[in-house]
Amino acid sequence: MTDSTITSTLDTTGKCCPMPMVETNRAIRALRSGEVLEIVATDPGTRTDIPSWCARTGHRLLSMAESDGTLRYYVQKA
């Protein structure tokens, strides 16, 4: 994933469930179809929450990466 494809970044570092998902929902609503949201999280629950949320809402999980306990998700708005 390159920075040029990211439309917006949401940093939920240090926040626990349900806040990363609450904030993700809010952030994705502000985007237009096809735009990409980068989500930065430290809550391990997002490993299952974000992929299942994408499946339920129709948004596309482009990629996920983890480094030193920080998770990064790239979600394209449906």
N, CA, C and O atoms as a CHARMM CRD file, in Angstrom:
* protein
*
  312
    1    1 MET  N      0.85100  -1.17700   0.00000 PROA 1      0.00000
    2    1 MET  CA     0.00000   0.00000   0.00000 PROA 1      0.00000
    3    1 MET  C      0.89300   1.23500   0.00000 PROA 1      0.00000
    4    1 MET  O      1.79800   1.35000   0.82600 PROA 1      0.00000
    5    2 THR  N      0.64400   2.14100  -0.90800 PROA 2      0.00000
    6    2 THR  CA     1.44000   3.36100  -0.96100 PROA 2      0.00000
    7    2 THR  C      0.63400   4.52300  -0.40800 PROA 2      0.00000
    8    2 THR  O     -0.59600   4.51700  -0.44500 PROA 2      0.00000
    9    3 ASP  N      1.34300   5.52100   0.10500 PROA 3      0.00000
   10    3 ASP  CA     0.67200   6.68600   0.68200 PROA 3      0.00000
   11    3 ASP  C     -0.21500   7.40300  -0.32200 PROA 3      0.00000
   12    3 ASP  O     -1.21300   8.01100   0.06300 PROA 3      0.00000
   13    4 SER  N      0.13100   7.34300  -1.60100 PROA 4      0.00000
   14    4 SER  CA    -0.63900   8.06500  -2.60500 PROA 4      0.00000
   15    4 SER  C     -2.04700   7.50100  -2.76700 PROA 4      0.00000
   16    4 SER  O     -2.91400   8.18100  -3.31600 PROA 4      0.00000
   17    5 THR  N     -2.29500   6.29400  -2.31200 PROA 5      0.00000
   18    5 THR  CA    -3.63100   5.71400  -2.44700 PROA 5      0.00000
   19    5 THR  C     -4.48400   5.92400  -1.20000 PROA 5      0.00000
   20    5 THR  O     -5.68100   5.63800  -1.22400 PROA 5      0.00000
   21    6 ILE  N     -3.90000   6.41200  -0.12200 PROA 6      0.00000
   22    6 ILE  CA    -4.63300   6.60600   1.12400 PROA 6      0.00000
   23    6 ILE  C     -5.33100   7.96500   1.09700 PROA 6      0.00000
   24    6 ILE  O     -4.69300   8.99900   0.89800 PROA 6      0.00000
   25    7 THR  N     -6.63800   7.94900   1.29800 PROA 7      0.00000
   26    7 THR  CA    -7.41500   9.17800   1.31800 PROA 7      0.00000
   27    7 THR  C     -7.40100   9.80900   2.69500 PROA 7      0.00000
   28    7 THR  O     -7.29000  11.02800   2.82500 PROA 7      0.00000
   29    8 SER  N     -7.51500   8.97000   3.73500 PROA 8      0.00000
   30    8 SER  CA    -7.61200   9.46000   5.10800 PROA 8      0.00000
   31    8 SER  C     -7.00200   8.43000   6.05000 PROA 8      0.00000
   32    8 SER  O     -7.02400   7.23200   5.76900 PROA 8      0.00000
   33    9 THR  N     -6.45500   8.90300   7.17200 PROA 9      0.00000
   34    9 THR  CA    -5.88900   8.01300   8.18300 PROA 9      0.00000
   35    9 THR  C     -6.61600   8.22200   9.49900 PROA 9      0.00000
   36    9 THR  O     -6.84800   9.35300   9.92700 PROA 9      0.00000
   37   10 LEU  N     -6.97000   7.11900  10.13000 PROA 10     0.00000
   38   10 LEU  CA    -7.61800   7.13500  11.43800 PROA 10     0.00000
   39   10 LEU  C     -6.68400   6.44700  12.41800 PROA 10     0.00000
   40   10 LEU  O     -6.34500   5.27700  12.23800 PROA 10     0.00000
   41   11 ASP  N     -6.26500   7.16800  13.45900 PROA 11     0.00000
   42   11 ASP  CA    -5.36800   6.60100  14.46700 PROA 11     0.00000
   43   11 ASP  C     -6.17400   6.25500  15.71600 PROA 11     0.00000
   44   11 ASP  O     -6.64400   7.14400  16.42500 PROA 11     0.00000
   45   12 THR  N     -6.33100   4.95500  15.98200 PROA 12     0.00000
   46   12 THR  CA    -7.05000   4.51300  17.17500 PROA 12     0.00000
   47   12 THR  C     -6.08900   3.89200  18.18600 PROA 12     0.00000
   48   12 THR  O     -6.50800   3.13500  19.06200 PROA 12     0.00000
   49   13 THR  N     -4.82300   4.20600  18.06700 PROA 13     0.00000
   50   13 THR  CA    -3.79500   3.67000  18.95600 PROA 13     0.00000
   51   13 THR  C     -4.16300   3.90500  20.41600 PROA 13     0.00000
   52   13 THR  O     -4.52000   5.01600  20.80800 PROA 13     0.00000
   53   14 GLY  N     -4.07100   2.84100  21.21600 PROA 14     0.00000
   54   14 GLY  CA    -4.33300   2.94400  22.64100 PROA 14     0.00000
   55   14 GLY  C     -5.80000   2.82500  23.01800 PROA 14     0.00000
   56   14 GLY  O     -6.12500   2.80100  24.20500 PROA 14     0.00000
   57   15 LYS  N     -6.68800   2.75000  22.04600 PROA 15     0.00000
   58   15 LYS  CA    -8.12200   2.64800  22.33100 PROA 15     0.00000
   59   15 LYS  C     -8.55900   1.19200  22.26500 PROA 15     0.00000
   60   15 LYS  O     -8.06800   0.40800  21.45300 PROA 15     0.00000
   61   16 CYS  N     -9.50300   0.85200  23.15000 PROA 16     0.00000
   62   16 CYS  CA   -10.00800  -0.51700  23.22800 PROA 16     0.00000
   63   16 CYS  C    -11.42100  -0.59500  22.68500 PROA 16     0.00000
   64   16 CYS  O    -12.11000   0.41300  22.53000 PROA 16     0.00000
   65   17 CYS  N    -11.82700  -1.80900  22.40400 PROA 17     0.00000
   66   17 CYS  CA   -13.16700  -2.10300  21.90700 PROA 17     0.00000
   67   17 CYS  C    -14.19700  -1.44900  22.81700 PROA 17     0.00000
   68   17 CYS  O    -14.08600  -1.55900  24.03800 PROA 17     0.00000
   69   18 PRO  N    -15.16700  -0.79100  22.27400 PROA 18     0.00000
   70   18 PRO  CA   -15.59200  -0.73000  20.87900 PROA 18     0.00000
   71   18 PRO  C    -15.09800   0.49300  20.12400 PROA 18     0.00000
   72   18 PRO  O    -15.46200   0.67500  18.96200 PROA 18     0.00000
   73   19 MET  N    -14.28500   1.33500  20.74200 PROA 19     0.00000
   74   19 MET  CA   -13.93700   2.61900  20.13900 PROA 19     0.00000
   75   19 MET  C    -13.27300   2.53200  18.76000 PROA 19     0.00000
   76   19 MET  O    -13.61500   3.34100  17.89700 PROA 19     0.00000
   77   20 PRO  N    -12.34400   1.60100  18.49800 PROA 20     0.00000
   78   20 PRO  CA   -11.78800   1.55200  17.14600 PROA 20     0.00000
   79   20 PRO  C    -12.86200   1.35300  16.06800 PROA 20     0.00000
   80   20 PRO  O    -12.78000   1.94800  14.99400 PROA 20     0.00000
   81   21 MET  N    -13.86000   0.52300  16.35400 PROA 21     0.00000
   82   21 MET  CA   -14.91300   0.28900  15.36800 PROA 21     0.00000
   83   21 MET  C    -15.87900   1.46500  15.28400 PROA 21     0.00000
   84   21 MET  O    -16.33700   1.80600  14.19300 PROA 21     0.00000
   85   22 VAL  N    -16.19000   2.08300  16.40300 PROA 22     0.00000
   86   22 VAL  CA   -17.06200   3.26500  16.40000 PROA 22     0.00000
   87   22 VAL  C    -16.42500   4.36000  15.55300 PROA 22     0.00000
   88   22 VAL  O    -17.09000   4.97400  14.71900 PROA 22     0.00000
   89   23 GLU  N    -15.14000   4.60000  15.77000 PROA 23     0.00000
   90   23 GLU  CA   -14.43800   5.64500  15.03300 PROA 23     0.00000
   91   23 GLU  C    -14.24200   5.26600  13.56200 PROA 23     0.00000
   92   23 GLU  O    -14.26900   6.13500  12.69000 PROA 23     0.00000
   93   24 THR  N    -14.04600   3.98700  13.28700 PROA 24     0.00000
   94   24 THR  CA   -13.91700   3.52800  11.90300 PROA 24     0.00000
   95   24 THR  C    -15.21700   3.77100  11.13900 PROA 24     0.00000
   96   24 THR  O    -15.19300   4.25300  10.00600 PROA 24     0.00000
   97   25 ASN  N    -16.34000   3.44000  11.75000 PROA 25     0.00000
   98   25 ASN  CA   -17.63800   3.68900  11.11600 PROA 25     0.00000
   99   25 ASN  C    -17.81400   5.17000  10.79000 PROA 25     0.00000
  100   25 ASN  O    -18.24900   5.52700   9.69500 PROA 25     0.00000
  101   26 ARG  N    -17.47700   6.00900  11.73100 PROA 26     0.00000
  102   26 ARG  CA   -17.60900   7.46100  11.54800 PROA 26     0.00000
  103   26 ARG  C    -16.68900   7.94200  10.41200 PROA 26     0.00000
  104   26 ARG  O    -17.10100   8.73600   9.56600 PROA 26     0.00000
  105   27 ALA  N    -15.45700   7.45700  10.40400 PROA 27     0.00000
  106   27 ALA  CA   -14.48500   7.90400   9.40300 PROA 27     0.00000
  107   27 ALA  C    -14.85800   7.44500   7.99300 PROA 27     0.00000
  108   27 ALA  O    -14.69900   8.20200   7.03500 PROA 27     0.00000
  109   28 ILE  N    -15.34900   6.22100   7.86000 PROA 28     0.00000
  110   28 ILE  CA   -15.67400   5.70100   6.52600 PROA 28     0.00000
  111   28 ILE  C    -16.87000   6.44300   5.93500 PROA 28     0.00000
  112   28 ILE  O    -16.95700   6.60900   4.71800 PROA 28     0.00000
  113   29 ARG  N    -17.79000   6.89100   6.78800 PROA 29     0.00000
  114   29 ARG  CA   -18.95300   7.64700   6.30600 PROA 29     0.00000
  115   29 ARG  C    -18.54800   8.96600   5.66400 PROA 29     0.00000
  116   29 ARG  O    -19.24600   9.47100   4.78400 PROA 29     0.00000
  117   30 ALA  N    -17.42800   9.52200   6.09900 PROA 30     0.00000
  118   30 ALA  CA   -16.97000  10.81100   5.57100 PROA 30     0.00000
  119   30 ALA  C    -16.30000  10.67800   4.20000 PROA 30     0.00000
  120   30 ALA  O    -16.04400  11.68100   3.53500 PROA 30     0.00000
  121   31 LEU  N    -16.01800   9.44500   3.77800 PROA 31     0.00000
  122   31 LEU  CA   -15.33600   9.22100   2.50200 PROA 31     0.00000
  123   31 LEU  C    -16.33000   8.97700   1.37900 PROA 31     0.00000
  124   31 LEU  O    -17.49800   8.66500   1.61200 PROA 31     0.00000
  125   32 ARG  N    -15.83800   9.12600   0.15400 PROA 32     0.00000
  126   32 ARG  CA   -16.62800   8.78700  -1.02500 PROA 32     0.00000
  127   32 ARG  C    -16.30000   7.37000  -1.46600 PROA 32     0.00000
  128   32 ARG  O    -15.24600   6.83100  -1.12900 PROA 32     0.00000
  129   33 SER  N    -17.20100   6.77800  -2.21400 PROA 33     0.00000
  130   33 SER  CA   -17.00200   5.43300  -2.72600 PROA 33     0.00000
  131   33 SER  C    -15.67300   5.34600  -3.47000 PROA 33     0.00000
  132   33 SER  O    -15.36300   6.20500  -4.29600 PROA 33     0.00000
  133   34 GLY  N    -14.88600   4.30600  -3.17800 PROA 34     0.00000
  134   34 GLY  CA   -13.60100   4.09300  -3.83200 PROA 34     0.00000
  135   34 GLY  C    -12.42300   4.68400  -3.08000 PROA 34     0.00000
  136   34 GLY  O    -11.27800   4.32600  -3.35400 PROA 34     0.00000
  137   35 GLU  N    -12.67800   5.58400  -2.13600 PROA 35     0.00000
  138   35 GLU  CA   -11.57900   6.17100  -1.36700 PROA 35     0.00000
  139   35 GLU  C    -11.09200   5.17200  -0.31900 PROA 35     0.00000
  140   35 GLU  O    -11.81200   4.24700   0.05500 PROA 35     0.00000
  141   36 VAL  N     -9.85600   5.37300   0.14900 PROA 36     0.00000
  142   36 VAL  CA    -9.20600   4.40400   1.04200 PROA 36     0.00000
  143   36 VAL  C     -8.94000   5.02400   2.40800 PROA 36     0.00000
  144   36 VAL  O     -8.38300   6.11500   2.52300 PROA 36     0.00000
  145   37 LEU  N     -9.35700   4.29200   3.43800 PROA 37     0.00000
  146   37 LEU  CA    -9.12100   4.67400   4.82700 PROA 37     0.00000
  147   37 LEU  C     -8.02400   3.79000   5.39800 PROA 37     0.00000
  148   37 LEU  O     -8.11400   2.56300   5.34200 PROA 37     0.00000
  149   38 GLU  N     -6.99500   4.41200   5.94500 PROA 38     0.00000
  150   38 GLU  CA    -5.96600   3.68600   6.69000 PROA 38     0.00000
  151   38 GLU  C     -6.35400   3.75100   8.16400 PROA 38     0.00000
  152   38 GLU  O     -6.59300   4.83000   8.70500 PROA 38     0.00000
  153   39 ILE  N     -6.41300   2.60100   8.79900 PROA 39     0.00000
  154   39 ILE  CA    -6.75600   2.52100  10.21900 PROA 39     0.00000
  155   39 ILE  C     -5.54000   1.99900  10.96500 PROA 39     0.00000
  156   39 ILE  O     -5.02200   0.92900  10.64700 PROA 39     0.00000
  157   40 VAL  N     -5.08600   2.75400  11.95600 PROA 40     0.00000
  158   40 VAL  CA    -3.95600   2.35300  12.78800 PROA 40     0.00000
  159   40 VAL  C     -4.52900   1.97200  14.14800 PROA 40     0.00000
  160   40 VAL  O     -5.24800   2.76000  14.76300 PROA 40     0.00000
  161   41 ALA  N     -4.21500   0.77500  14.61700 PROA 41     0.00000
  162   41 ALA  CA    -4.79900   0.28300  15.86400 PROA 41     0.00000
  163   41 ALA  C     -3.79000  -0.53400  16.66300 PROA 41     0.00000
  164   41 ALA  O     -2.83100  -1.08200  16.11800 PROA 41     0.00000
  165   42 THR  N     -4.03400  -0.60000  17.96600 PROA 42     0.00000
  166   42 THR  CA    -3.24300  -1.47100  18.83300 PROA 42     0.00000
  167   42 THR  C     -4.12900  -2.50100  19.52500 PROA 42     0.00000
  168   42 THR  O     -3.61500  -3.41400  20.17100 PROA 42     0.00000
  169   43 ASP  N     -5.44000  -2.37500  19.40600 PROA 43     0.00000
  170   43 ASP  CA    -6.37400  -3.32200  20.00900 PROA 43     0.00000
  171   43 ASP  C     -6.35000  -4.62200  19.21200 PROA 43     0.00000
  172   43 ASP  O     -6.71600  -4.62200  18.03700 PROA 43     0.00000
  173   44 PRO  N     -5.92600  -5.73600  19.82300 PROA 44     0.00000
  174   44 PRO  CA    -5.84600  -6.99700  19.08200 PROA 44     0.00000
  175   44 PRO  C     -7.20700  -7.48100  18.57400 PROA 44     0.00000
  176   44 PRO  O     -7.26400  -8.27800  17.63800 PROA 44     0.00000
  177   45 GLY  N     -8.28600  -7.01600  19.17000 PROA 45     0.00000
  178   45 GLY  CA    -9.61700  -7.39300  18.72700 PROA 45     0.00000
  179   45 GLY  C     -9.93500  -6.92800  17.32000 PROA 45     0.00000
  180   45 GLY  O    -10.81500  -7.48000  16.65900 PROA 45     0.00000
  181   46 THR  N     -9.21600  -5.90900  16.85900 PROA 46     0.00000
  182   46 THR  CA    -9.46600  -5.41800  15.50200 PROA 46     0.00000
  183   46 THR  C     -9.06800  -6.43900  14.44800 PROA 46     0.00000
  184   46 THR  O     -9.52400  -6.35800  13.30700 PROA 46     0.00000
  185   47 ARG  N     -8.22500  -7.40100  14.81400 PROA 47     0.00000
  186   47 ARG  CA    -7.82200  -8.45600  13.85400 PROA 47     0.00000
  187   47 ARG  C     -9.03800  -9.21400  13.31600 PROA 47     0.00000
  188   47 ARG  O     -9.05400  -9.63400  12.15900 PROA 47     0.00000
  189   48 THR  N    -10.04400  -9.38300  14.15600 PROA 48     0.00000
  190   48 THR  CA   -11.27100 -10.04500  13.70100 PROA 48     0.00000
  191   48 THR  C    -12.37900  -9.04000  13.41800 PROA 48     0.00000
  192   48 THR  O    -13.17900  -9.23700  12.50300 PROA 48     0.00000
  193   49 ASP  N    -12.42800  -7.96000  14.19900 PROA 49     0.00000
  194   49 ASP  CA   -13.50400  -6.97200  14.04200 PROA 49     0.00000
  195   49 ASP  C    -13.50900  -6.30500  12.67700 PROA 49     0.00000
  196   49 ASP  O    -14.55600  -6.22500  12.03600 PROA 49     0.00000
  197   50 ILE  N    -12.36900  -5.82900  12.22600 PROA 50     0.00000
  198   50 ILE  CA   -12.33600  -5.08000  10.96400 PROA 50     0.00000
  199   50 ILE  C    -12.63800  -5.97500   9.76000 PROA 50     0.00000
  200   50 ILE  O    -13.44800  -5.58100   8.92100 PROA 50     0.00000
  201   51 PRO  N    -12.03100  -7.15900   9.63100 PROA 51     0.00000
  202   51 PRO  CA   -12.40700  -8.00600   8.49700 PROA 51     0.00000
  203   51 PRO  C    -13.89300  -8.39500   8.49400 PROA 51     0.00000
  204   51 PRO  O    -14.52300  -8.41100   7.43600 PROA 51     0.00000
  205   52 SER  N    -14.45200  -8.70600   9.65700 PROA 52     0.00000
  206   52 SER  CA   -15.86500  -9.09200   9.68200 PROA 52     0.00000
  207   52 SER  C    -16.77100  -7.88900   9.40900 PROA 52     0.00000
  208   52 SER  O    -17.81500  -8.03600   8.77300 PROA 52     0.00000
  209   53 TRP  N    -16.38800  -6.71800   9.87600 PROA 53     0.00000
  210   53 TRP  CA   -17.12900  -5.48900   9.59200 PROA 53     0.00000
  211   53 TRP  C    -17.12400  -5.21800   8.08900 PROA 53     0.00000
  212   53 TRP  O    -18.15200  -4.84900   7.52200 PROA 53     0.00000
  213   54 CYS  N    -15.97600  -5.39800   7.44500 PROA 54     0.00000
  214   54 CYS  CA   -15.88900  -5.20400   5.99100 PROA 54     0.00000
  215   54 CYS  C    -16.82300  -6.17900   5.26700 PROA 54     0.00000
  216   54 CYS  O    -17.51900  -5.79200   4.32900 PROA 54     0.00000
  217   55 ALA  N    -16.83600  -7.41900   5.69400 PROA 55     0.00000
  218   55 ALA  CA   -17.69500  -8.42500   5.06100 PROA 55     0.00000
  219   55 ALA  C    -19.17200  -8.06300   5.21700 PROA 55     0.00000
  220   55 ALA  O    -19.96100  -8.25300   4.29100 PROA 55     0.00000
  221   56 ARG  N    -19.54600  -7.54300   6.38600 PROA 56     0.00000
  222   56 ARG  CA   -20.94300  -7.16800   6.63600 PROA 56     0.00000
  223   56 ARG  C    -21.36300  -5.91200   5.88600 PROA 56     0.00000
  224   56 ARG  O    -22.50800  -5.81100   5.44500 PROA 56     0.00000
  225   57 THR  N    -20.45700  -4.95700   5.73700 PROA 57     0.00000
  226   57 THR  CA   -20.81900  -3.65300   5.17700 PROA 57     0.00000
  227   57 THR  C    -20.53300  -3.52500   3.68800 PROA 57     0.00000
  228   57 THR  O    -21.00800  -2.59100   3.04200 PROA 57     0.00000
  229   58 GLY  N    -19.75900  -4.45700   3.13800 PROA 58     0.00000
  230   58 GLY  CA   -19.43600  -4.39900   1.71800 PROA 58     0.00000
  231   58 GLY  C    -18.18500  -3.60300   1.39900 PROA 58     0.00000
  232   58 GLY  O    -17.79100  -3.51400   0.23600 PROA 58     0.00000
  233   59 HSD  N    -17.54600  -3.01600   2.42000 PROA 59     0.00000
  234   59 HSD  CA   -16.28300  -2.32200   2.19300 PROA 59     0.00000
  235   59 HSD  C    -15.20100  -3.36900   1.94000 PROA 59     0.00000
  236   59 HSD  O    -15.32100  -4.51700   2.36800 PROA 59     0.00000
  237   60 ARG  N    -14.15100  -2.96000   1.24200 PROA 60     0.00000
  238   60 ARG  CA   -13.11400  -3.91800   0.83700 PROA 60     0.00000
  239   60 ARG  C    -11.84400  -3.74100   1.66700 PROA 60     0.00000
  240   60 ARG  O    -11.24600  -2.66500   1.68000 PROA 60     0.00000
  241   61 LEU  N    -11.44100  -4.80400   2.35800 PROA 61     0.00000
  242   61 LEU  CA   -10.18800  -4.79000   3.09700 PROA 61     0.00000
  243   61 LEU  C     -9.07800  -5.05000   2.09200 PROA 61     0.00000
  244   61 LEU  O     -8.91100  -6.17300   1.61700 PROA 61     0.00000
  245   62 LEU  N     -8.32600  -4.01400   1.77200 PROA 62     0.00000
  246   62 LEU  CA    -7.26500  -4.13400   0.76100 PROA 62     0.00000
  247   62 LEU  C     -6.05200  -4.86000   1.31100 PROA 62     0.00000
  248   62 LEU  O     -5.47100  -5.71100   0.63800 PROA 62     0.00000
  249   63 SER  N     -5.66700  -4.52200   2.54000 PROA 63     0.00000
  250   63 SER  CA    -4.53400  -5.19700   3.16300 PROA 63     0.00000
  251   63 SER  C     -4.50600  -4.90900   4.65500 PROA 63     0.00000
  252   63 SER  O     -5.17700  -4.00700   5.15800 PROA 63     0.00000
  253   64 MET  N     -3.70100  -5.71400   5.34200 PROA 64     0.00000
  254   64 MET  CA    -3.51800  -5.58600   6.77500 PROA 64     0.00000
  255   64 MET  C     -2.04900  -5.87700   7.05700 PROA 64     0.00000
  256   64 MET  O     -1.47200  -6.79800   6.47800 PROA 64     0.00000
  257   65 ALA  N     -1.45200  -5.10000   7.93700 PROA 65     0.00000
  258   65 ALA  CA    -0.05400  -5.32600   8.29100 PROA 65     0.00000
  259   65 ALA  C      0.11100  -5.11800   9.79700 PROA 65     0.00000
  260   65 ALA  O     -0.60200  -4.32300  10.41000 PROA 65     0.00000
  261   66 GLU  N      1.06400  -5.84600  10.37800 PROA 66     0.00000
  262   66 GLU  CA     1.34500  -5.70300  11.80400 PROA 66     0.00000
  263   66 GLU  C      2.83800  -5.55300  12.00100 PROA 66     0.00000
  264   66 GLU  O      3.63800  -6.28200  11.41400 PROA 66     0.00000
  265   67 SER  N      3.19900  -4.59400  12.84000 PROA 67     0.00000
  266   67 SER  CA     4.60200  -4.36800  13.16200 PROA 67     0.00000
  267   67 SER  C      4.70300  -3.84800  14.58600 PROA 67     0.00000
  268   67 SER  O      4.11200  -2.82100  14.92100 PROA 67     0.00000
  269   68 ASP  N      5.44500  -4.54900  15.41500 PROA 68     0.00000
  270   68 ASP  CA     5.67300  -4.14900  16.80800 PROA 68     0.00000
  271   68 ASP  C      4.37800  -3.84900  17.55500 PROA 68     0.00000
  272   68 ASP  O      4.31900  -2.88600  18.32000 PROA 68     0.00000
  273   69 GLY  N      3.34700  -4.65100  17.34700 PROA 69     0.00000
  274   69 GLY  CA     2.09200  -4.48000  18.06900 PROA 69     0.00000
  275   69 GLY  C      1.14700  -3.44800  17.48400 PROA 69     0.00000
  276   69 GLY  O      0.04600  -3.24600  17.99800 PROA 69     0.00000
  277   70 THR  N      1.56800  -2.79600  16.41800 PROA 70     0.00000
  278   70 THR  CA     0.70400  -1.82200  15.74800 PROA 70     0.00000
  279   70 THR  C      0.13800  -2.46000  14.48800 PROA 70     0.00000
  280   70 THR  O      0.87400  -2.99600  13.66000 PROA 70     0.00000
  281   71 LEU  N     -1.16800  -2.39400  14.36100 PROA 71     0.00000
  282   71 LEU  CA    -1.86800  -2.96500  13.22000 PROA 71     0.00000
  283   71 LEU  C     -2.28700  -1.84100  12.28000 PROA 71     0.00000
  284   71 LEU  O     -2.72600  -0.77800  12.71800 PROA 71     0.00000
  285   72 ARG  N     -2.14400  -2.09300  10.98500 PROA 72     0.00000
  286   72 ARG  CA    -2.57700  -1.12400   9.97300 PROA 72     0.00000
  287   72 ARG  C     -3.49300  -1.83500   8.99500 PROA 72     0.00000
  288   72 ARG  O     -3.15900  -2.88700   8.44800 PROA 72     0.00000
  289   73 TYR  N     -4.65000  -1.23800   8.79000 PROA 73     0.00000
  290   73 TYR  CA    -5.64400  -1.77300   7.87100 PROA 73     0.00000
  291   73 TYR  C     -5.89200  -0.74000   6.78500 PROA 73     0.00000
  292   73 TYR  O     -5.87600   0.46400   7.04300 PROA 73     0.00000
  293   74 TYR  N     -6.11600  -1.20800   5.59200 PROA 74     0.00000
  294   74 TYR  CA    -6.42300  -0.33300   4.45800 PROA 74     0.00000
  295   74 TYR  C     -7.75900  -0.79000   3.90200 PROA 74     0.00000
  296   74 TYR  O     -7.88000  -1.88800   3.35800 PROA 74     0.00000
  297   75 VAL  N     -8.76400   0.07200   4.04800 PROA 75     0.00000
  298   75 VAL  CA   -10.12900  -0.28200   3.69100 PROA 75     0.00000
  299   75 VAL  C    -10.62400   0.67400   2.61400 PROA 75     0.00000
  300   75 VAL  O    -10.54300   1.89300   2.76000 PROA 75     0.00000
  301   76 GLN  N    -11.14300   0.09600   1.52400 PROA 76     0.00000
  302   76 GLN  CA   -11.71300   0.89500   0.44600 PROA 76     0.00000
  303   76 GLN  C    -13.22000   0.94700   0.63300 PROA 76     0.00000
  304   76 GLN  O    -13.88600  -0.07900   0.77000 PROA 76     0.00000
  305   77 LYS  N    -13.74100   2.16800   0.63500 PROA 77     0.00000
  306   77 LYS  CA   -15.18100   2.34200   0.82800 PROA 77     0.00000
  307   77 LYS  C    -15.95400   1.81500  -0.35900 PROA 77     0.00000
  308   77 LYS  O    -15.58700   2.05400  -1.50900 PROA 77     0.00000
  309   78 ALA  N    -17.03000   1.09400  -0.07400 PROA 78     0.00000
  310   78 ALA  CA   -17.89400   0.53100  -1.12000 PROA 78     0.00000
  311   78 ALA  C    -18.64900   1.64100  -1.84900 PROA 78     0.00000
  312   78 ALA  O    -19.42500   1.36200  -2.76300 PROA 78     0.00000
